[in-house]
Amino acid sequence: MKIEVFAPASIGNVSIGFDVLGLAVKPADGTLLGDVVAIESAQENQLSVIGEFASKLPSDAEQNIVWHCLQLFNHRLLSGGGKVQAVHLTLDKKMPVGSGLGSSACSVVAALVALNKFYKAPFNDDELLKMMGEMEAQISGSLHYDNVAPCFLGGLQLMLPTTDKVTTTLPSFDNHYYIMAYPGIEVSTKAAREVLPEQYSRAQVIEYGQILASFVDACYRQDEAQVFSHFEDVIAEPYRKHLLPGFEQARDYLLAQGGLAVGISGSGPTLFCICNDQQTANELACWLKENYLKTSLGFVHVCKADLDGARVIN
């Protein structure tokens, strides 16, 4: 029996929560924006890679993060006294690499959820999430859950400073639309992290804490006015915006035309814009298609929050 698991795109940081806030998103028109991993029994372990962005990945299957997920899962299964079987994994790479949409997280989450489903759930959600974080750290060079957690669990996730419970779900706003504009160029997570300063001033740290705390409070009280009264990235955007051609001009236009907030999704180059009505979102999406995309690989989607996260689709 073949099992297929879809893992959705996500907005890392959500501007105001560097490495600690993430939101899963899905196109309002039903397009699958994310990766799919299929698993079935085989004579020996195999990995096939297909999809629009398959050519952007290493040709050697053993260098693929999905293959590393298989090795980690099997190791943990054996360590717990379980037995492993040979499987054929197929990664349908629908997500552009280095897009700021959680591309690697989609592959990791879809692979580990598919393996866990195949083996009748030997690991609980907390155990799976920690494995996902371990895999993400291999790629980015640091452990952060702001893409894998929402991709796996869905919704708006706030990362916690504990080892037992990694994340908690925050209330999101049902009326919000998220315009995701990927310009078709690549920005590596590693490069985007290297442009950040080693140290921040006391004033910056205090401002960051106040903005994030105000946002969390507003989410629980569903106070939209408070959410957007000071929706500013003081940690990453000032240092990363030069990596995104046309970002500042697009941000200024979108805010002037009714956008509630504009930011860099993850480490970029994808831009996200939040609106509270679909007509405005559609109009701004059309403008972004004409003015923000740089190559034929670029795309724009009007999205809603994806509250389901990773899921079996067959």
C-alpha positions as CSV (number, residue, x, y, z in Angstrom):
1,M,0.0,0.0,0.0
2,K,1.3,3.5,-0.9
3,I,0.9,6.3,1.6
4,E,1.2,9.9,0.3
5,V,1.8,12.8,2.8
6,F,1.6,16.5,2.0
7,A,3.4,19.1,4.1
8,P,2.5,22.8,3.6
9,A,4.6,25.9,3.1
10,S,5.1,28.2,6.1
11,I,6.1,31.7,7.0
12,G,9.1,31.6,9.3
13,N,9.6,34.4,11.8
14,V,6.4,36.2,10.7
15,S,8.5,39.3,10.9
16,I,8.1,39.9,14.7
17,G,9.2,36.5,16.0
18,F,12.7,35.7,14.8
19,D,13.2,31.9,15.0
20,V,10.3,31.5,17.5
21,L,7.1,32.2,15.4
22,G,5.9,30.4,12.3
23,L,2.6,30.1,10.4
24,A,1.5,27.4,7.9
25,V,-0.2,28.7,4.8
26,K,-2.3,27.3,2.0
27,P,-3.5,28.9,-1.3
28,A,-7.2,29.9,-1.2
29,D,-7.7,28.2,-4.6
30,G,-6.7,24.8,-3.3
31,T,-3.3,24.6,-5.0
32,L,-0.9,22.3,-3.1
33,L,1.9,24.7,-2.0
34,G,4.3,22.3,-0.3
35,D,6.0,18.9,-0.8
36,V,4.6,15.4,-1.1
37,V,6.4,12.3,0.0
38,A,5.0,8.9,-1.0
39,I,6.1,5.6,0.7
40,E,5.6,2.0,-0.1
41,S,7.3,-1.4,0.6
42,A,10.3,-2.3,-1.6
43,Q,13.1,-4.9,-1.9
44,E,15.7,-2.3,-0.9
45,N,15.7,1.3,0.3
46,Q,15.2,3.7,-2.6
47,L,14.5,7.4,-3.1
48,S,13.1,8.9,-6.3
49,V,12.8,12.7,-6.7
50,I,10.2,14.2,-9.1
51,G,8.4,17.5,-9.4
52,E,9.0,21.0,-10.8
53,F,12.0,21.8,-8.5
54,A,13.6,18.3,-8.5
55,S,16.5,19.5,-10.6
56,K,17.5,21.9,-7.8
57,L,18.3,19.0,-5.5
58,P,21.5,16.8,-5.4
59,S,21.4,14.1,-8.1
60,D,22.8,11.6,-5.6
61,A,19.9,10.4,-3.6
62,E,22.0,9.8,-0.5
63,Q,22.7,13.5,-0.3
64,N,19.0,14.3,-0.2
65,I,17.5,15.4,3.2
66,V,14.7,12.8,2.7
67,W,17.3,10.1,2.6
68,H,18.8,11.4,5.8
69,C,15.4,11.4,7.4
70,L,15.1,7.7,6.5
71,Q,18.4,7.0,8.1
72,L,17.5,8.9,11.3
73,F,14.0,7.3,11.5
74,N,15.4,3.8,11.1
75,H,18.1,4.4,13.7
76,R,15.6,5.7,16.3
77,L,13.3,2.8,15.5
78,L,16.0,0.2,16.0
79,S,17.2,1.9,19.2
80,G,13.7,1.5,20.6
81,G,13.6,-2.2,19.8
82,G,11.6,-1.9,16.5
83,K,12.2,-3.6,13.2
84,V,12.9,-1.8,9.9
85,Q,11.6,-2.6,6.4
86,A,13.0,-1.7,3.0
87,V,10.9,1.2,1.5
88,H,10.7,3.2,-1.7
89,L,10.3,6.9,-1.0
90,T,9.3,9.4,-3.7
91,L,9.7,13.1,-3.1
92,D,7.5,15.3,-5.3
93,K,9.4,18.5,-4.9
94,K,6.8,21.2,-5.5
95,M,8.6,23.9,-3.4
96,P,11.5,26.1,-4.7
97,V,14.7,25.7,-2.8
98,G,16.0,28.8,-0.9
99,S,12.6,30.5,-1.2
100,G,11.9,31.4,2.4
101,L,8.8,29.2,2.3
102,G,10.2,26.4,4.4
103,S,11.2,24.3,1.5
104,S,13.5,22.0,3.4
105,A,11.0,21.8,6.3
106,C,8.4,20.6,3.8
107,S,10.6,17.7,2.7
108,V,11.6,16.8,6.2
109,V,8.1,16.9,7.7
110,A,6.5,15.0,4.8
111,A,9.2,12.3,4.9
112,L,9.0,11.7,8.7
113,V,5.2,11.8,8.9
114,A,5.1,9.3,6.0
115,L,7.5,7.0,7.7
116,N,5.6,7.2,10.9
117,K,2.3,6.4,9.2
118,F,3.9,3.5,7.4
119,Y,5.1,2.0,10.6
120,K,1.8,2.6,12.4
121,A,2.9,5.5,14.5
122,P,5.8,4.3,16.7
123,F,6.6,7.9,17.6
124,N,4.4,10.6,19.1
125,D,4.2,14.2,17.8
126,D,6.8,15.5,20.3
127,E,9.3,12.8,19.3
128,L,8.7,13.4,15.6
129,L,9.0,17.2,16.0
130,K,12.4,16.9,17.7
131,M,13.6,14.7,14.8
132,M,12.4,17.3,12.3
133,G,14.3,20.0,14.2
134,E,17.4,17.8,14.1
135,M,17.1,17.4,10.3
136,E,16.5,21.1,9.7
137,A,19.6,22.0,11.8
138,Q,21.7,19.8,9.4
139,I,20.7,22.2,6.5
140,S,20.7,25.6,8.1
141,G,23.4,25.1,10.7
142,S,21.3,26.0,13.7
143,L,18.4,24.4,15.5
144,H,15.1,26.3,15.0
145,Y,11.5,25.0,14.7
146,D,9.7,28.0,13.2
147,N,9.2,26.2,9.9
148,V,9.0,22.5,10.8
149,A,6.5,23.1,13.7
150,P,3.8,24.9,11.7
151,C,4.4,22.7,8.7
152,F,3.9,19.6,10.9
153,L,1.2,20.8,13.3
154,G,-0.5,23.6,11.2
155,G,-1.6,27.0,12.3
156,L,0.4,29.7,14.1
157,Q,3.1,28.2,16.3
158,L,5.2,29.9,19.1
159,M,8.4,28.1,20.0
160,L,9.0,27.5,23.7
161,P,12.3,27.6,25.7
162,T,11.8,24.1,27.1
163,T,13.1,20.7,26.1
164,D,9.9,18.8,26.8
165,K,7.4,20.9,24.9
166,V,8.8,22.6,21.8
167,T,5.9,24.7,20.7
168,T,2.4,25.9,21.5
169,T,-0.4,26.9,19.1
170,L,-1.5,30.6,19.1
171,P,-5.0,31.7,18.0
172,S,-4.8,33.0,14.5
173,F,-7.2,35.4,12.7
174,D,-9.8,33.8,10.5
175,N,-10.3,36.8,8.3
176,H,-6.6,37.3,7.3
177,Y,-5.3,36.6,3.8
178,Y,-1.6,36.1,3.2
179,I,-0.2,37.1,-0.2
180,M,3.0,35.0,-0.8
181,A,5.2,36.4,-3.6
182,Y,8.2,34.3,-4.6
183,P,10.3,36.3,-7.1
184,G,12.0,33.2,-8.6
185,I,15.5,33.8,-7.2
186,E,17.3,31.9,-4.5
187,V,18.5,33.1,-1.1
188,S,20.2,30.5,1.0
189,T,19.3,30.3,4.7
190,K,22.9,30.1,5.6
191,A,23.8,33.3,3.7
192,A,20.8,35.1,5.1
193,R,21.9,34.3,8.6
194,E,25.5,35.4,8.0
195,V,24.4,39.0,7.3
196,L,22.9,39.3,10.8
197,P,24.9,41.0,13.5
198,E,26.6,38.9,16.2
199,Q,25.2,41.2,18.9
200,Y,22.1,43.5,19.3
201,S,21.8,46.5,21.5
202,R,19.8,46.5,24.8
203,A,17.2,48.8,23.2
204,Q,16.7,46.4,20.2
205,V,16.3,43.4,22.5
206,I,13.7,45.3,24.6
207,E,11.8,46.5,21.5
208,Y,11.8,42.9,20.1
209,G,10.4,41.5,23.3
210,Q,7.7,44.2,23.6
211,I,6.5,43.7,20.0
212,L,6.4,39.9,20.3
213,A,4.6,40.0,23.7
214,S,2.1,42.5,22.4
215,F,1.4,40.2,19.4
216,V,0.8,37.2,21.5
217,D,-1.5,39.1,23.8
218,A,-3.4,40.4,20.8
219,C,-3.8,36.9,19.3
220,Y,-5.5,35.6,22.5
221,R,-7.8,38.6,22.7
222,Q,-8.3,38.7,18.9
223,D,-7.3,42.4,18.9
224,E,-6.4,43.1,15.2
225,A,-5.7,46.7,15.8
226,Q,-3.1,45.9,18.4
227,V,-1.5,43.2,16.2
228,F,-0.7,45.8,13.5
229,S,-0.1,48.8,15.7
230,H,3.6,47.9,15.7
231,F,4.3,45.0,13.3
232,E,8.0,45.5,12.7
233,D,10.9,43.2,12.3
234,V,13.8,44.8,14.2
235,I,16.0,41.7,14.2
236,A,16.4,40.5,10.6
237,E,14.7,42.7,8.0
238,P,17.0,45.7,8.4
239,Y,20.0,43.5,7.5
240,R,18.4,41.2,4.9
241,K,16.2,43.6,2.8
242,H,19.1,44.4,0.5
243,L,19.2,40.7,-0.5
244,L,15.7,41.0,-2.0
245,P,15.6,43.2,-5.1
246,G,12.6,45.5,-5.1
247,F,11.5,44.5,-1.6
248,E,11.4,48.0,-0.1
249,Q,9.6,49.5,-3.0
250,A,7.0,46.7,-2.9
251,R,6.6,47.0,0.8
252,D,5.9,50.7,0.6
253,Y,3.4,50.3,-2.2
254,L,1.5,47.4,-0.6
255,L,1.1,49.3,2.7
256,A,-0.1,52.4,0.9
257,Q,-2.7,50.3,-1.0
258,G,-4.3,48.6,2.0
259,G,-1.9,45.9,3.1
260,L,-1.9,45.6,6.9
261,A,1.7,44.3,7.2
262,V,4.5,43.3,4.8
263,G,7.5,41.3,5.7
264,I,10.2,38.8,4.5
265,S,9.0,35.1,4.8
266,G,11.8,33.3,6.6
267,S,15.1,34.3,5.2
268,G,13.6,35.4,1.9
269,P,13.3,36.1,-1.0
270,T,9.6,35.5,-0.7
271,L,7.6,38.5,0.5
272,F,4.4,38.2,2.4
273,C,1.6,40.7,2.8
274,I,-1.3,40.4,5.2
275,C,-4.8,41.7,4.2
276,N,-8.2,41.4,5.9
277,D,-10.3,41.1,2.8
278,Q,-9.9,38.9,-0.3
279,Q,-10.6,41.7,-2.9
280,T,-7.7,43.7,-1.7
281,A,-5.5,40.6,-1.5
282,N,-6.3,39.7,-5.1
283,E,-5.6,43.2,-6.3
284,L,-2.2,43.4,-4.5
285,A,-1.4,39.9,-5.8
286,C,-1.9,41.1,-9.4
287,W,0.4,44.0,-8.7
288,L,3.1,41.7,-7.3
289,K,2.9,39.4,-10.3
290,E,3.7,42.4,-12.5
291,N,6.3,44.2,-10.3
292,Y,8.0,41.7,-7.9
293,L,8.7,38.6,-9.9
294,K,12.1,38.3,-11.4
295,T,12.1,35.0,-13.3
296,S,9.7,32.6,-14.9
297,L,10.0,30.4,-11.8
298,G,8.3,33.1,-9.6
299,F,4.7,32.9,-8.4
300,V,2.2,34.6,-6.3
301,H,-0.5,32.9,-4.2
302,V,-3.3,34.4,-2.0
303,C,-3.3,32.1,1.0
304,K,-5.2,31.5,4.2
305,A,-3.7,30.0,7.4
306,D,-3.3,26.2,7.0
307,L,-4.7,24.8,10.3
308,D,-4.2,21.1,9.4
309,G,-0.5,20.9,8.8
310,A,1.0,17.7,7.4
311,R,-1.6,15.2,6.3
312,V,-2.2,12.0,4.3
313,I,-3.7,12.9,0.9
314,N,-4.4,9.5,-0.7
